Amino acid sequence: MIKHIAEKITQLRARFSEVELALQDPAVISDVSKLKKLAVEFDELKSKMTLFDRYQAVADALEEAEATITANEDAEFTALAKEEADRLRTDLANLDTEIQIALIPPDPLDLKDTIFEIRAGAGGDESGLFAGELFHMYSLYAASKGWQVSVISSSRTGIGGFKEIIFEITGQKVYSHMKYESGVHRVQRVPETEKAGRVHTSTVTVAVMPEAEEVDLKINPNDLRIDVFRSGGHGGQSVNTTDSAVRITYLPTGMIVVCQDEKSQHKNKAKALKVLQSRLLAMKLEEDRQKNSAMRRSQIGTGDRSEKIRTYNFPQDRMTDHRIKANWSNLPKIMEGNLDPIVDAMRAADYNQQLQNV
């Protein structure tokens, strides 16, 4: 094993011991936020310790097999030992790759909850319908992971889709799984309203943002203009007799967030602020990424909502991710939330790209 990797492993073992002790500290146990963060870090480190221990066990076994080959004169026994040594070398090489991936500095954003913004793009009603289907897909995937989905704001189309839907997914390491979904999702299929059977192409934009906390950025209250008004439903009819809807304008940029799904003005304001903070954090992260050429090279197209990332071709029953040039079949199953194969492939490609820049 390369010296600098061995040194990193030693450092991680020391940190694991520190975290293990900290989790027994009454002061930590009484601090829910700190306890949660340390518990997640402990689980991450524990899996790495298991990996390091496996590597050491295989390395010891290989050393023993090679000693047996050298010391033994029995041809049959030596042949068995050589076969075992070859297998162990393969295992050791695979474990070495796993360790290199495990030693990639973790993205602190990976532990965060996530704000999604899905908007209909080109394609009219068909685009709005597909926006609704993507929301359904992400909701089912979240349920399979034990995560919670909460709608923050939505604007429906007349035929059951969404012009826009903003929602939050909370749970363990949500952003680490979902950050690869940002971008333009293109759908090719025959709409139900198409009598001639022609394939239409529509687009939907998806923005995935790590949920911002006060430690991530602070907003000056003087930079906000907050307006309240009555919530409206389809066609402009009033659905609330009080001024519960909230519009927040961030004056330095003119960014506007509207929330009117809740009957409480206080709740709508809190949700709108949450979305605004996450948008501003996403902008800051993108600016940092653009300035840092190494960061740009080591990321798989996360964050840029103008980038066409996927095509869902229903006539050919094929999903294509254009960033990693990979295809998957069985679109109905994928649309029912079976995203693990896609997420795993994206994460693997991301790790491999980062390894090239280590």
Sequence and secondary structure as in RCSB ss.txt:
>XXXX:A:sequence
MIKHIAEKITQLRARFSEVELALQDPAVISDVSKLKKLAVEFDELKSKMTLFDRYQAVADALEEAEATITANEDA
EFTALAKEEADRLRTDLANLDTEIQIALIPPDPLDLKDTIFEIRAGAGGDESGLFAGELFHMYSLYAASKGWQVS
VISSSRTGIGGFKEIIFEITGQKVYSHMKYESGVHRVQRVPETEKAGRVHTSTVTVAVMPEAEEVDLKINPNDLR
IDVFRSGGHGGQSVNTTDSAVRITYLPTGMIVVCQDEKSQHKNKAKALKVLQSRLLAMKLEEDRQKNSAMRRSQI
GTGDRSEKIRTYNFPQDRMTDHRIKANWSNLPKIMEGNLDPIVDAMRAADYNQQLQNV
>XXXX:A:secstr
  HHHHHHHHHHHHHHHHHHHHTT HHHHT HHHHHHHHHHHHHHHHHHHHHHHHHHHHHHHHHHHHHHHH   H
HHHHHHHHHHHHHHHHHHHHHHHHHHHTS   GGGGS EEEEEEE TTTHHHHHHHHHHHHHHHHHHHHHT EEE
EEEEEE TTS EEEEEEEEESTTHHHHHGGG EEEEEEE  TT TT   EEEEEEEEEEE   TTT    GGGEE
EEEE  B GGG BS SS  EEEEEETTTTEEEEE SSS HHHHHHHHHHHHHHHHHHHHHHHHHHH HHHHHTS 
S S TTSEEEEEETTTTEEEETTTTEEEE HHHHHTT  HHHHHHHHHHHHHHHHTT 
